[in-house]
């Protein structure tokens, strides 16, 4: 039968907090302050209020909101004097490009309107395999960051590029004369043209060298791969070829080794997929922090990193037949043994990955996959996106402090912020005669160098990229540079005395690469596939590596596990309000980083979280101290179900101050604890005084405690039982007979069989909670950012949210077995009470929720001014000019997806985000209205996109092909969880998905007949 598991969003909800219950029944926790303009509140309260007075007050408040709603901004447009031939007003242009910023990478299509880049889409051409994550989708806004460095600065004063050129050349000549060292310190470039340029620079300057520094290091994995295969690179795993996946500390659905694995992973996670085989891959996850990968796993085992190393050795023993002694608790050893046995049984269809930052541990990963002959593990097309060496960077800092570095030229990095021993770097920088920082912003590093050189955003620049060996991608500008910027490569050309610009250099250099194609073709496509061959493994002493790993022991009171959050990543885009307001998929907290602790450890140290009366989340503070005395004080605490006992987590990328607006200067700099580039540190935790106020949406916009929100089953039940058993249909009584709720209507339906009728299908098995859809929706629909204080008041404006649910048992059968063993009332009460306690290792489900575009929409029937109405194509429309802000529609929506504009967010200094300045507003989509105060807004199912698709097909004299209709969220979804289309086209993918046995509607017993279809989650337990 279908699941009757208890799902919960927060520990407070699970423990039946009275506050949570009150919030469920009072969505609008802060009412419109009508008493401010109705006079004395005390007098009103003390006097009797007649029906006439009541209507007068209501009328007055409604009229006030109506007036506010009508105060829309007035714009005066100026026509072109000479219109550029390539620009047609109202028609979007798309440019293929590739982004690589040293941390994130993707193959993109950039949408421009009237010369302005306004949105990032995924390039889906053959060979373009990397899709944009949430940060890359948000990077379009960073182009219009008013805090960017606008012109060169020399010794803190504004200067010119000619002065910069002269100063650097003079310094190079001085260094050569005095025998001083010249260092180019950059992030991983992955650019063959730039690396060639640097080689030419070093040839002209023999006293120069190139040092590569990755803020978040993959050095140990690189060292291991280089030892075995002779190349400094990373494996590009193909999880679509694996039937069994074992991950030991690798969040491969997050940022592990650059991410981008979700598409391949999702292919194996959908039962009855394209092959109709009713099979799906199985996934074991050993980890400390609750991650996206752990949330998706069939079996998750919370372990400290020290225990993860022991588990890895145990798996190595079973796969290779070795007998290295391990010290692991019996229950954990049993779990590792089970995973290893299944991995061995899977053979070439199995794969093991690990994020343990230890060269010997990474050698074991390579050994295990070699023995398995894993198809998912291939040395063809290795990743070139990490090249840094911890040892070389550490030596550079020593050389700087020794005074041997004369000239330091930096590009794409911010070591003053990201290095743990930042003070040592700063002291060394003072001994460098000339220091140059090529940077987008006058950040922590650029602000203290002798020269701060502004570089263009990647959307203003030329470049070439090799993300994986055997592919060649081009980066092209989509807008002329907004500020007086210059590419690092153009400056290198000048220093080398090479004529021409970097565009000419790339074009000439590409001739030997893109054989069989042309420059224009590659530029149009954005990517060119060359192909590569597999690498041969050398002879390595894996036994010694296994013995070394087995000797690892935990030290200290706690293990601190540093990680990068889905929103901010390594912190490059800390001034991006879209990312700051993006709720973390796991904790649902925005505008903060925090230390995550297990429920058991929280109780031990009296660390608490509490949801307060206005829906906000409060938490304790803690002080974190490392073994060598480094300390972070007053770190907010989140009690995280699933956190391994004895471990705590903390996100990098926060705590920046330089070149950030005041509102974006949030959180604490966890890089200060990133000692020796190791993300695992031994620490102690102590409770600090005070209470922290989080901007957390986990307790907001709940579905009022209704059931059948998440439907799930096991793969065995899915295969062995009829759909009626695992996708149970809600029943209602009609004429004293039980009938399916979907067959009963309160209203007459009109004929929807002609024309288009749009549906959105969401597969809960494929959704990883990555949030790319949320940011894409922001960009496409001009969704405003409201700030931490307003989010805390339940006033976030996201049109699309990704609800995260926990279930108490770690296995699906656990809940059912406990229920089936209940005997009698007393047992029933005690058992259900125990089941409501927070599990140490809950299962996790993600569910994207937006306006369901109900065919029988309850919002439409209560709107007094017909501002919301239904279209023949299935979309629920909003006429903003008609809306008077009664909020009746939001109150009557069972899905809680409507957002009320409490304020005018556009051109309002109280909301100093991108809509408050002319530069930031350049990102706005002209096809979507910017809403004014006092109106209701919500998902429109991107009607502007569907209309544009129809017009394009009409102009070309053809029908719309399946897959052409898209919404912002479906277009951004790289895992295939969201599919949009016309259900009236019987052959369309969405029509087949809507008719699938796994399909169901959210709260379908309410009878709203939504146009958003969900698919039952199946677990391979």
Secondary structure by P-SEA (a helix, b strand, c coil): ccccbbbbcccccccccaaaaaaaacccccccccccccccaaaaaaccccaaaaaaaaaaaaaaaaaaaaccbbbbbbccccccccccccbbbbbbbcccccccccbbbbbbccccccccccccccccccccccccccccccccccccccbbbcccccccaaaaaaaaaaaaaaaaaabbbbbbcccccccaaaaaaaaaaaaacccbbbbbbbcccaaaaaaaaaaacccccccccccccccbbbbcccccccccccccaaaaaaaaacccccccccbbbbbbbbccccccccccccbbbbbcaaaaaaaaaaaaaaaacccccccccaaaaaaaaaaaaaaaaacccbbbbbccccaaaaaaaaaaaaaacccccccccccccccccaaaaaaaaaaaaaccccbbbbccccccccccaaaaaaaaaaaccbbbbbccccccccccccbbbbbcccccccccccccccbbbbbbbccccccccccaaaaaaaaacccccaaaaaaaaaccccccccaaaaaaaccccbbbbbbbbcccaaaaaaaaaaaccccccbbbbbbbcccccccccccccccccccccccccccbbbbbbcaaaaaaaccccccccccbbbbbbbbbbccccccccbbbbbbcccccccbbbbbcccccccccccccccccccccccccccccccbbbbbbcbbbbbbccccccccccccccbbbbcaaaaacccccccbbbbbbbccccccccccccccccccccccbbbbbbbbcccccccaaaaaaaaaacccccccaaaaaaccccccbbbbbbbbcccccaaaaaaaaacccaaaaaaaaaaaaccccbbbbbbbbbccccccccccccccccccccccccccccccccccccccccccccccccccccccccccccccccccccccccccccccccccccccccccccaaaaaaaaaaaaaaaccccccccccccccccccccccccccccccccaaaaaaaccccccccccccccccbbbbbbbbcc
